Each structure stands twice: as structure tokens, then as C-alpha cells.
Amino acid sequence: MAVHITPTGPGRAEITWDEDDDPKGYLARAVESDQLAYALEALGGDEGEQGAERALSAAAHTSALARLLERRSVVQVVRLRDDHGLSWRQIATALYDDPDRQSSVRRMYDSGRRHIGH
């Protein structure tokens, strides 16, 4: 994927990608629906003073993007194992910095297989 994030100044960045890099429209929807903006705001940790409506909207958008990222992550584990032949230990080390978390990786793998219909 050729997503590029270019810092353009203090507190500023430009995100670009090609249409071919987003065939399912996940990136476009994350940007257009404000999911990405709310998620980045949550990463920054400064929710500040906000009303209940805005707080609910922020939580809903951030959670929706987190669920999508979780689904994409489990599919990546399937690809790492099936397409690249990596061991459970290698994947656990990459994901958790702990080669003994193989059972967690196997659960992700099983979830990913279900998600892609295998």
C-alpha cells in the first residue's frame, strides 16, 4: 500500500494514497466519516471539555475504526502465516514483542480465517 503521510508543519500533515491502494474504500470512509479524526484526537489524549453528544460521537467513531483495524489485523496474521510461512513465534514477537504469546496469535489467525471465509 502506498499511503504517504507528509508532515507539513507543526501539528500538520497531509495524507495521500492512490485509488488502487483503497479498493474497498476503507481509507476514504475513515477520512470522510471523521473516524480517523476522532481516533487521532483520542490518540492525542486531550478530549477536553466536550458535551455528551460530541463525546458519544467521538467514542462511536473511534470504536468503529478500532473494530475495523482489529478485523484487518487478524487478516494480516493469516497472510503472515499462510502467504509468508512465518512461525507462530515470529508473529507473536512482531505483534506482542513476546514469542510466548503464540496462543494469542493462533486465536487471531482463527478469527482471520473466519473473517475471510475459510
TIMI-2910 file (N, C-alpha, C, CB; in pm, 1 decimal, decimal comma, always signed):
<rs>
+----------+----------+----------+----------+----------+----------+----------+----------+----------+----------+----------+----------+------+
!      n_x !      n_y !      n_z !     ca_x !     ca_y !     ca_z !      c_x !      c_y !      c_z !     cb_x !     cb_y !     cb_z ! resn !
+----------+----------+----------+----------+----------+----------+----------+----------+----------+----------+----------+----------+------+
!    +85,4 !   -116,8 !     +0,0 !     +0,0 !     +0,0 !     +0,0 !    +89,5 !   +122,4 !     +0,0 !    -96,9 !     +0,1 !   +121,8 !  Met !
!    +51,9 !   +218,0 !    -75,3 !   +133,5 !   +338,2 !    -89,2 !    +64,9 !   +457,9 !    -23,0 !   +160,8 !   +367,8 !   -237,8 !  Ala !
!    +38,4 !   +445,4 !   +105,2 !    -14,8 !   +558,6 !   +180,4 !   +103,8 !   +641,0 !   +225,3 !   -102,7 !   +512,4 !   +302,6 !  Val !
!    +96,4 !   +769,9 !   +202,5 !   +205,2 !   +859,3 !   +239,6 !   +153,1 !   +962,6 !   +337,9 !   +266,3 !   +928,0 !   +114,8 !  His !
!   +225,6 !   +979,9 !   +446,9 !   +193,8 !  +1084,4 !   +543,9 !   +312,0 !  +1179,7 !   +544,1 !   +165,5 !  +1025,4 !   +688,6 !  Ile !
!   +284,5 !  +1302,5 !   +504,7 !   +389,2 !  +1402,8 !   +492,1 !   +367,0 !  +1513,3 !   +593,6 !   +393,1 !  +1460,4 !   +349,7 !  Thr !
!   +458,2 !  +1528,8 !   +690,0 !   +446,4 !  +1641,9 !   +782,0 !   +457,1 !  +1772,3 !   +703,7 !   +555,4 !  +1635,2 !   +892,7 !  Pro !
!   +365,6 !  +1862,3 !   +728,6 !   +365,9 !  +1990,0 !   +656,0 !   +390,6 !  +2108,4 !   +748,0 !   +234,2 !  +2009,2 !   +583,2 !  Thr !
!   +412,8 !  +2082,1 !   +874,0 !   +439,1 !  +2187,7 !   +970,9 !   +402,8 !  +2138,3 !  +1109,2 !   +360,5 !  +2316,0 !   +936,4 !  Gly !
!   +428,9 !  +2218,5 !  +1210,1 !   +394,0 !  +2177,4 !  +1346,3 !   +243,9 !  +2147,6 !  +1357,9 !   +434,5 !  +2287,0 !  +1447,3 !  Pro !
!   +211,6 !  +2028,2 !  +1399,2 !    +71,5 !  +1991,2 !  +1415,8 !     -3,6 !  +1973,4 !  +1285,3 !     +2,7 !  +2093,7 !  +1497,6 !  Gly !
!    +67,7 !  +1954,5 !  +1175,0 !     +3,3 !  +1940,6 !  +1043,9 !    +66,5 !  +1827,2 !   +964,5 !    +12,7 !  +2072,1 !   +964,7 !  Arg !
!    -19,1 !  +1758,8 !   +887,3 !    +30,0 !  +1653,6 !   +798,6 !    -69,4 !  +1637,0 !   +684,4 !    +50,0 !  +1518,7 !   +875,6 !  Ala !
!    -18,6 !  +1586,4 !   +574,7 !   -103,4 !  +1555,8 !   +458,7 !    -95,7 !  +1405,2 !   +434,9 !    -58,2 !  +1636,7 !   +329,9 !  Glu !
!   -213,4 !  +1344,5 !   +416,8 !   -221,1 !  +1201,0 !   +390,8 !   -265,9 !  +1182,8 !   +246,9 !   -318,8 !  +1129,0 !   +490,5 !  Ile !
!   -191,5 !  +1102,6 !   +171,3 !   -227,8 !  +1076,0 !    +32,3 !   -219,4 !   +926,3 !     +4,0 !   -136,2 !  +1154,7 !    -64,4 !  Thr !
!   -303,3 !   +882,0 !    -88,8 !   -299,8 !   +744,1 !   -135,6 !   -361,8 !   +740,1 !   -273,2 !   -373,8 !   +648,1 !    -37,9 !  Trp !
!   -333,9 !   +633,7 !   -346,3 !   -391,6 !   +613,8 !   -478,6 !   -521,7 !   +535,6 !   -465,0 !   -292,1 !   +539,9 !   -572,2 !  Asp !
!   -611,6 !   +554,8 !   -557,9 !   -738,1 !   +481,4 !   -555,1 !   -715,1 !   +331,0 !   -556,1 !   -825,4 !   +521,4 !   -673,6 !  Glu !
!   -612,0 !   +285,5 !   -626,3 !   -580,4 !   +142,7 !   -631,6 !   -540,7 !    +87,8 !   -494,8 !   -468,3 !   +117,7 !   -731,5 !  Asp !
!   -493,7 !   +175,2 !   -405,3 !   -449,8 !   +133,6 !   -272,9 !   -565,4 !   +120,2 !   -174,0 !   -348,6 !   +231,7 !   -219,7 !  Asp !
!   -685,0 !   +157,6 !   -215,6 !   -801,4 !   +153,1 !   -126,4 !   -920,9 !    +93,5 !   -200,3 !   -835,8 !   +295,0 !    -72,9 !  Asp !
!   -906,5 !    -30,8 !   -249,2 !  -1012,1 !    -87,2 !   -333,0 !  -1146,0 !   -103,8 !   -261,6 !   -968,2 !   -219,5 !   -385,5 !  Pro !
!  -1144,4 !   -120,5 !   -131,0 !  -1269,9 !   -137,2 !    -56,6 !  -1319,6 !     -6,3 !     +3,0 !  -1251,9 !   -239,4 !    +53,9 !  Lys !
!  -1244,1 !   +100,0 !    -14,9 !  -1286,6 !   +230,9 !    +31,4 !  -1273,8 !   +253,9 !   +181,0 !  -1425,6 !   +252,4 !     -7,7 !  Gly !
!  -1198,2 !   +168,8 !   +250,2 !  -1184,3 !   +184,4 !   +394,9 !  -1118,4 !   +316,6 !   +431,7 !  -1103,8 !    +69,2 !   +452,5 !  Tyr !
!  -1011,2 !   +351,8 !   +360,5 !   -941,1 !   +477,3 !   +390,7 !  -1031,0 !   +597,7 !   +366,0 !   -813,4 !   +489,2 !   +306,4 !  Leu !
!  -1094,2 !   +597,9 !   +251,6 !  -1180,8 !   +710,7 !   +217,6 !  -1292,5 !   +726,7 !   +320,5 !  -1240,5 !   +692,2 !    +77,4 !  Ala !
!  -1355,4 !   +616,2 !   +359,1 !  -1464,0 !   +624,3 !   +458,4 !  -1413,0 !   +669,6 !   +594,4 !  -1533,4 !   +488,8 !   +472,4 !  Arg !
!  -1294,2 !   +623,0 !   +633,5 !  -1238,3 !   +664,2 !   +762,9 !  -1214,0 !   +814,6 !   +766,5 !  -1107,1 !   +589,0 !   +791,2 !  Ala !
!  -1172,0 !   +869,7 !   +653,8 !  -1148,1 !  +1013,9 !   +647,0 !  -1280,0 !  +1090,4 !   +636,2 !  -1057,2 !  +1047,8 !   +527,5 !  Val !
!  -1364,9 !  +1048,1 !   +543,0 !  -1488,6 !  +1122,1 !   +516,7 !  -1588,0 !  +1116,0 !   +632,6 !  -1554,2 !  +1068,8 !   +391,8 !  Glu !
!  -1585,1 !  +1009,2 !   +710,5 !  -1680,4 !   +994,7 !   +820,6 !  -1627,5 !  +1051,9 !   +951,5 !  -1715,2 !   +848,8 !   +839,7 !  Ser !
!  -1508,5 !  +1105,4 !   +950,7 !  -1441,3 !  +1159,9 !  +1069,0 !  -1392,7 !  +1052,9 !  +1166,0 !  -1533,9 !  +1253,3 !  +1141,1 !  Asp !
!  -1399,6 !   +924,0 !  +1127,7 !  -1346,2 !   +820,3 !  +1215,1 !  -1198,7 !   +843,4 !  +1242,5 !  -1367,2 !   +682,3 !  +1153,6 !  Gln !
!  -1122,9 !   +873,5 !  +1137,8 !   -979,9 !   +894,2 !  +1154,4 !   -952,6 !  +1016,4 !  +1241,8 !   -912,2 !   +910,2 !  +1018,0 !  Leu !
!  -1025,9 !  +1122,4 !  +1220,7 !  -1006,1 !  +1243,7 !  +1300,5 !  -1033,1 !  +1217,3 !  +1448,7 !  -1097,3 !  +1356,5 !  +1249,5 !  Ala !
!  -1142,6 !  +1151,2 !  +1477,7 !  -1173,6 !  +1120,3 !  +1617,6 !  -1070,7 !  +1024,9 !  +1677,9 !  -1313,7 !  +1059,6 !  +1628,6 !  Tyr !
!  -1025,4 !   +926,0 !  +1600,6 !   -926,0 !   +831,6 !  +1650,7 !   -794,4 !   +903,4 !  +1680,1 !   -903,5 !   +717,8 !  +1549,4 !  Ala !
!   -754,0 !   +993,3 !  +1592,6 !   -630,6 !  +1068,1 !  +1616,0 !   -645,1 !  +1160,1 !  +1736,9 !   -592,9 !  +1149,8 !  +1491,5 !  Leu !
!   -762,0 !  +1217,8 !  +1752,9 !   -788,6 !  +1300,3 !  +1870,1 !   -776,2 !  +1215,8 !  +1997,5 !   -929,2 !  +1364,7 !  +1860,7 !  Glu !
!   -829,7 !  +1093,6 !  +1993,0 !   -820,7 !  +1005,0 !  +2109,0 !   -674,6 !   +967,8 !  +2137,6 !   -904,8 !   +877,4 !  +2085,8 !  Ala !
!   -595,4 !   +946,8 !  +2031,2 !   -453,2 !   +917,7 !  +2050,0 !   -382,2 !  +1033,6 !  +2118,6 !   -386,5 !   +887,7 !  +1915,5 !  Leu !
!   -422,0 !  +1154,0 !  +2082,2 !   -363,0 !  +1272,0 !  +2143,0 !   -397,6 !  +1283,6 !  +2290,1 !   -407,8 !  +1395,5 !  +2070,3 !  Gly !
!   -506,8 !  +1220,4 !  +2330,2 !   -542,9 !  +1214,2 !  +2470,8 !   -606,2 !  +1337,7 !  +2528,6 !   -425,9 !  +1183,7 !  +2547,7 !  Gly !
!   -636,5 !  +1436,0 !  +2446,9 !   -695,6 !  +1559,0 !  +2500,7 !   -839,3 !  +1570,6 !  +2452,9 !   -613,6 !  +1684,1 !  +2458,1 !  Asp !
!   -928,0 !  +1504,3 !  +2525,1 !  -1069,4 !  +1514,1 !  +2490,0 !  -1126,2 !  +1649,0 !  +2533,4 !  -1149,0 !  +1399,4 !  +2554,4 !  Glu !
!  -1062,0 !  +1710,8 !  +2633,1 !  -1102,1 !  +1843,8 !  +2677,5 !  -1247,4 !  +1849,3 !  +2720,5 !  -1078,1 !  +1943,8 !  +2568,0 !  Gly !
!  -1296,4 !  +1969,6 !  +2733,2 !  -1436,1 !  +1991,2 !  +2768,7 !  -1521,6 !  +1966,7 !  +2645,6 !  -1458,9 !  +2134,7 !  +2824,7 !  Glu !
!  -1609,8 !  +1869,2 !  +2654,2 !  -1699,9 !  +1843,1 !  +2543,3 !  -1832,9 !  +1794,4 !  +2598,2 !  -1639,5 !  +1739,8 !  +2445,2 !  Gln !
!  -1936,7 !  +1827,2 !  +2527,2 !  -2068,9 !  +1784,0 !  +2568,4 !  -2088,6 !  +1635,5 !  +2546,3 !  -2174,6 !  +1861,5 !  +2494,3 !  Gly !
!  -2196,7 !  +1584,1 !  +2603,2 !  -2225,6 !  +1441,4 !  +2595,0 !  -2243,7 !  +1395,8 !  +2450,7 !  -2350,1 !  +1408,5 !  +2675,9 !  Ala !
!  -2310,5 !  +1477,1 !  +2367,3 !  -2333,0 !  +1439,7 !  +2226,3 !  -2200,7 !  +1419,0 !  +2153,7 !  -2416,0 !  +1547,9 !  +2154,0 !  Glu !
!  -2110,2 !  +1514,8 !  +2168,7 !  -1981,0 !  +1506,6 !  +2099,8 !  -1898,5 !  +1392,1 !  +2155,9 !  -1903,6 !  +1639,1 !  +2112,4 !  Arg !
!  -1902,9 !  +1373,0 !  +2287,3 !  -1827,8 !  +1263,6 !  +2349,4 !  -1878,4 !  +1128,5 !  +2298,6 !  -1839,0 !  +1270,5 !  +2503,5 !  Ala !
!  -2010,6 !  +1112,8 !  +2285,8 !  -2068,0 !   +989,0 !  +2232,3 !  -2027,4 !   +968,5 !  +2087,3 !  -2220,8 !   +991,0 !  +2244,2 !  Leu !
!  -2032,3 !  +1073,8 !  +2008,4 !  -1993,4 !  +1064,2 !  +1867,9 !  -1846,2 !  +1027,1 !  +1855,3 !  -2021,2 !  +1196,5 !  +1795,1 !  Ser !
!  -1761,8 !  +1088,9 !  +1935,6 !  -1618,7 !  +1058,3 !  +1932,2 !  -1594,0 !   +912,2 !  +1968,9 !  -1541,3 !  +1151,0 !  +2028,0 !  Ala !
!  -1660,2 !   +865,5 !  +2073,1 !  -1642,3 !   +726,3 !  +2116,2 !  -1692,5 !   +629,7 !  +2009,4 !  -1715,9 !   +700,9 !  +2249,1 !  Ala !
!  -1805,4 !   +659,4 !  +1948,5 !  -1861,0 !   +571,5 !  +1844,8 !  -1769,1 !   +564,3 !  +1723,4 !  -1999,9 !   +620,3 !  +1802,1 !  Ala !
!  -1720,2 !   +678,7 !  +1676,9 !  -1631,5 !   +680,7 !  +1560,8 !  -1499,1 !   +611,1 !  +1590,0 !  -1605,9 !   +824,2 !  +1516,6 !  His !
!  -1442,8 !   +637,4 !  +1706,3 !  -1315,6 !   +575,6 !  +1742,8 !  -1331,3 !   +424,5 !  +1755,8 !  -1262,3 !   +635,1 !  +1874,3 !  Thr !
!  -1439,4 !   +380,3 !  +1818,2 !  -1463,7 !   +236,7 !  +1834,9 !  -1487,8 !   +167,1 !  +1701,6 !  -1582,9 !   +213,9 !  +1926,8 !  Ser !
!  -1559,7 !   +232,5 !  +1612,0 !  -1585,0 !   +173,7 !  +1480,0 !  -1454,0 !   +154,0 !  +1404,1 !  -1681,1 !   +263,0 !  +1398,2 !  Ala !
!  -1365,9 !   +253,0 !  +1409,3 !  -1236,8 !   +240,0 !  +1341,3 !  -1151,0 !   +133,1 !  +1409,4 !  -1162,3 !   +375,5 !  +1339,8 !  Leu !
!  -1156,1 !   +126,1 !  +1541,8 !  -1080,0 !    +23,4 !  +1613,3 !  -1127,6 !   -116,6 !  +1574,5 !  -1092,7 !    +43,4 !  +1765,5 !  Ala !
!  -1258,7 !   -136,4 !  +1559,7 !  -1311,0 !   -267,2 !  +1518,2 !  -1263,4 !   -301,6 !  +1376,8 !  -1465,9 !   -268,3 !  +1524,5 !  Arg !
!  -1265,9 !   -205,0 !  +1287,6 !  -1217,8 !   -228,4 !  +1151,3 !  -1069,1 !   -264,5 !  +1152,2 !  -1242,1 !   -103,9 !  +1063,3 !  Leu !
!   -991,4 !   -191,9 !  +1229,1 !   -848,6 !   -220,8 !  +1237,4 !   -823,4 !   -359,2 !  +1297,7 !   -777,7 !   -113,5 !  +1320,4 !  Leu !
!   -904,7 !   -398,9 !  +1393,2 !   -891,2 !   -533,0 !  +1450,8 !   -918,7 !   -639,3 !  +1345,0 !   -987,0 !   -550,9 !  +1570,5 !  Glu !
!  -1023,2 !   -620,2 !  +1264,9 !  -1053,1 !   -715,2 !  +1157,0 !   -939,9 !   -719,6 !  +1055,2 !  -1185,0 !   -677,9 !  +1087,4 !  Arg !
!   -886,9 !   -606,1 !  +1019,3 !   -776,4 !   -601,7 !   +922,9 !   -651,4 !   -667,3 !   +982,1 !   -746,0 !   -455,5 !   +881,6 !  Arg !
!   -629,0 !   -649,8 !  +1111,3 !   -513,4 !   -706,8 !  +1178,2 !   -517,2 !   -859,1 !  +1177,7 !   -505,3 !   -655,7 !  +1320,3 !  Ser !
!   -633,5 !   -918,2 !  +1204,1 !   -640,7 !  -1064,6 !  +1205,8 !   -621,0 !  -1121,4 !  +1065,5 !   -775,7 !  -1111,5 !  +1263,5 !  Val !
!   -665,2 !  -1048,3 !   +963,5 !   -640,5 !  -1092,3 !   +825,7 !   -491,0 !  -1084,5 !   +795,7 !   -721,2 !  -1005,9 !   +724,2 !  Val !
!   -423,5 !   -983,3 !   +847,1 !   -278,5 !   -973,8 !   +827,1 !   -207,2 !  -1093,2 !   +889,2 !   -224,2 !   -842,9 !   +887,0 !  Gln !
!   -254,8 !  -1139,4 !  +1003,8 !   -194,2 !  -1256,3 !  +1066,9 !   -209,9 !  -1379,0 !   +976,9 !   -257,7 !  -1282,4 !  +1205,4 !  Val !
!   -327,6 !  -1394,8 !   +916,5 !   -348,3 !  -1505,8 !   +822,7 !   -247,8 !  -1495,7 !   +709,0 !   -493,6 !  -1505,7 !   +767,0 !  Val !
!   -229,5 !  -1377,6 !   +653,0 !   -135,7 !  -1359,1 !   +542,2 !     +7,8 !  -1389,4 !   +585,3 !   -145,1 !  -1216,1 !   +487,9 !  Arg !
!    +44,6 !  -1343,8 !   +705,2 !   +179,6 !  -1370,0 !   +754,7 !   +206,1 !  -1519,8 !   +765,8 !   +200,6 !  -1302,7 !   +890,7 !  Leu !
!   +106,9 !  -1592,8 !   +812,9 !   +123,0 !  -1736,6 !   +832,5 !   +111,1 !  -1812,3 !   +700,1 !    +19,0 !  -1788,4 !   +932,4 !  Arg !
!     +2,7 !  -1787,5 !   +625,4 !    -25,5 !  -1866,3 !   +505,0 !    +57,7 !  -1823,9 !   +384,3 !   -171,6 !  -1855,7 !   +470,7 !  Asp !
!    +70,0 !  -1694,9 !   +361,9 !   +139,5 !  -1647,1 !   +242,3 !   +291,2 !  -1638,5 !   +260,8 !    +85,9 !  -1511,6 !   +203,2 !  Asp !
!   +334,2 !  -1603,4 !   +381,8 !   +477,0 !  -1581,5 !   +405,4 !   +541,9 !  -1693,0 !   +487,0 !   +497,4 !  -1449,7 !   +475,8 !  His !
!   +461,3 !  -1785,4 !   +537,8 !   +514,4 !  -1900,1 !   +608,6 !   +583,8 !  -1870,2 !   +740,6 !   +607,6 !  -1969,2 !   +521,9 !  Gly !
!   +548,4 !  -1757,9 !   +803,1 !   +611,4 !  -1723,0 !   +930,2 !   +560,4 !  -1813,5 !  +1041,8 !   +585,1 !  -1575,5 !   +965,0 !  Leu !
!   +645,2 !  -1837,2 !  +1139,1 !   +607,9 !  -1921,9 !  +1252,9 !   +521,4 !  -1841,5 !  +1350,4 !   +734,9 !  -1977,3 !  +1324,9 !  Ser !
!   +453,4 !  -1917,6 !  +1437,6 !   +373,2 !  -1851,3 !  +1541,5 !   +462,5 !  -1763,8 !  +1628,8 !   +298,6 !  -1955,8 !  +1628,7 !  Trp !
!   +581,6 !  -1812,8 !  +1658,5 !   +675,2 !  -1736,7 !  +1742,7 !   +717,1 !  -1605,8 !  +1675,0 !   +799,8 !  -1821,7 !  +1774,3 !  Arg !
!   +744,7 !  -1611,1 !  +1545,3 !   +784,8 !  -1489,7 !  +1473,3 !   +672,0 !  -1386,3 !  +1476,9 !   +822,7 !  -1523,0 !  +1326,4 !  Gln !
!   +551,0 !  -1432,3 !  +1452,5 !   +437,4 !  -1340,0 !  +1451,2 !   +413,1 !  -1283,5 !  +1590,7 !   +310,6 !  -1410,8 !  +1399,4 !  Ile !
!   +420,0 !  -1369,6 !  +1692,9 !   +399,2 !  -1324,1 !  +1831,1 !   +504,1 !  -1221,1 !  +1870,7 !   +403,0 !  -1443,3 !  +1928,6 !  Ala !
!   +626,0 !  -1242,5 !  +1827,0 !   +732,7 !  -1146,5 !  +1857,7 !   +704,9 !  -1012,4 !  +1790,4 !   +870,0 !  -1201,3 !  +1812,6 !  Thr !
!   +661,8 !  -1017,2 !  +1665,0 !   +633,8 !   -892,7 !  +1592,3 !   +514,9 !   -817,9 !  +1652,1 !   +607,0 !   -922,5 !  +1444,6 !  Ala !
!   +409,9 !   -889,6 !  +1689,1 !   +288,5 !   -825,2 !  +1737,6 !   +294,1 !   -786,4 !  +1884,5 !   +172,2 !   -915,1 !  +1715,4 !  Leu !
!   +353,7 !   -872,4 !  +1964,7 !   +348,8 !   -853,5 !  +2110,5 !   +485,5 !   -836,6 !  +2175,0 !   +279,3 !   -970,0 !  +2174,0 !  Tyr !
!   +590,4 !   -844,9 !  +2094,2 !   +726,6 !   -841,8 !  +2148,0 !   +745,2 !   -951,9 !  +2251,7 !   +757,5 !   -704,1 !  +2210,3 !  Asp !
!   +675,8 !  -1064,2 !  +2227,6 !   +678,4 !  -1176,5 !  +2321,3 !   +652,3 !  -1305,9 !  +2244,4 !   +572,9 !  -1157,1 !  +2435,1 !  Asp !
!   +756,1 !  -1384,3 !  +2218,5 !   +738,2 !  -1506,7 !  +2139,9 !   +650,2 !  -1611,1 !  +2208,7 !   +872,5 !  -1567,3 !  +2110,0 !  Pro !
!   +627,3 !  -1596,3 !  +2338,3 !   +544,0 !  -1692,1 !  +2411,1 !   +394,4 !  -1664,9 !  +2398,0 !   +581,9 !  -1691,4 !  +2556,2 !  Asp !
!   +357,8 !  -1559,4 !  +2327,7 !   +215,0 !  -1527,3 !  +2309,4 !   +158,7 !  -1595,2 !  +2184,9 !   +194,8 !  -1374,6 !  +2299,1 !  Arg !
!   +208,0 !  -1712,3 !  +2154,5 !   +166,5 !  -1785,2 !  +2035,5 !    +18,1 !  -1819,1 !  +2037,4 !   +247,5 !  -1911,5 !  +2021,7 !  Gln !
!    -37,6 !  -1849,3 !  +2152,4 !   -179,5 !  -1884,7 !  +2158,4 !   -266,4 !  -1764,0 !  +2121,7 !   -216,4 !  -1936,6 !  +2299,3 !  Ser !
!   -222,8 !  -1644,9 !  +2157,9 !   -296,1 !  -1523,7 !  +2118,4 !   -294,5 !  -1507,1 !  +1967,1 !   -235,5 !  -1398,8 !  +2186,0 !  Ser !
!   -178,6 !  -1535,1 !  +1908,4 !   -164,6 !  -1523,7 !  +1763,3 !   -249,6 !  -1629,3 !  +1693,7 !    -16,7 !  -1537,7 !  +1721,4 !  Val !
!   -255,3 !  -1748,0 !  +1747,9 !   -338,1 !  -1854,0 !  +1688,6 !   -486,3 !  -1817,1 !  +1693,3 !   -314,8 !  -1987,5 !  +1761,7 !  Arg !
!   -528,8 !  -1754,4 !  +1802,7 !   -669,3 !  -1708,4 !  +1810,0 !   -695,4 !  -1600,8 !  +1704,1 !   -701,9 !  -1652,7 !  +1952,4 !  Arg !
!   -600,1 !  -1511,2 !  +1686,3 !   -614,3 !  -1409,3 !  +1581,6 !   -622,9 !  -1475,8 !  +1444,6 !   -495,7 !  -1309,3 !  +1585,5 !  Met !
!   -538,3 !  -1574,2 !  +1423,3 !   -536,2 !  -1646,6 !  +1296,8 !   -672,2 !  -1711,9 !  +1270,9 !   -424,3 !  -1753,1 !  +1297,1 !  Tyr !
!   -726,4 !  -1780,6 !  +1370,9 !   -857,3 !  -1844,9 !  +1355,7 !   -965,6 !  -1742,7 !  +1324,9 !   -893,6 !  -1922,9 !  +1482,3 !  Asp !
!   -961,5 !  -1629,8 !  +1392,3 !  -1057,6 !  -1523,3 !  +1366,5 !  -1042,7 !  -1468,8 !  +1224,0 !  -1040,0 !  -1410,3 !  +1468,8 !  Ser !
!   -919,7 !  -1450,5 !  +1181,9 !   -894,0 !  -1400,9 !  +1046,8 !   -942,6 !  -1497,6 !   +940,6 !   -746,4 !  -1374,6 !  +1028,0 !  Gly !
!   -921,4 !  -1626,0 !   +963,0 !   -969,1 !  -1727,0 !   +867,4 !  -1121,1 !  -1722,4 !   +857,2 !   -922,5 !  -1868,6 !   +909,3 !  Arg !
!  -1188,3 !  -1709,2 !   +970,6 !  -1334,8 !  -1697,7 !   +969,1 !  -1377,2 !  -1571,4 !   +894,6 !  -1391,2 !  -1696,3 !  +1113,5 !  Arg !
!  -1305,5 !  -1464,6 !   +916,4 !  -1341,0 !  -1336,4 !   +853,7 !  -1329,3 !  -1342,7 !   +701,5 !  -1251,4 !  -1224,4 !   +907,8 !  His !
!  -1227,4 !  -1411,4 !   +652,3 !  -1211,1 !  -1418,8 !   +505,9 !  -1285,1 !  -1537,6 !   +445,1 !  -1063,2 !  -1427,7 !   +470,1 !  Ile !
!  -1355,3 !  -1613,6 !   +528,9 !  -1441,2 !  -1718,8 !   +477,3 !  -1375,9 !  -1853,0 !   +457,6 !  -1496,9 !  -1676,5 !   +351,4 !  Gly !
!  -1273,4 !  -1883,9 !   +533,5 !  -1207,2 !  -2015,2 !   +523,4 !  -1243,1 !  -2100,8 !   +641,5 !  -1054,8 !  -2000,1 !   +514,4 !  His !
+----------+----------+----------+----------+----------+----------+----------+----------+----------+----------+----------+----------+------+
</rs>
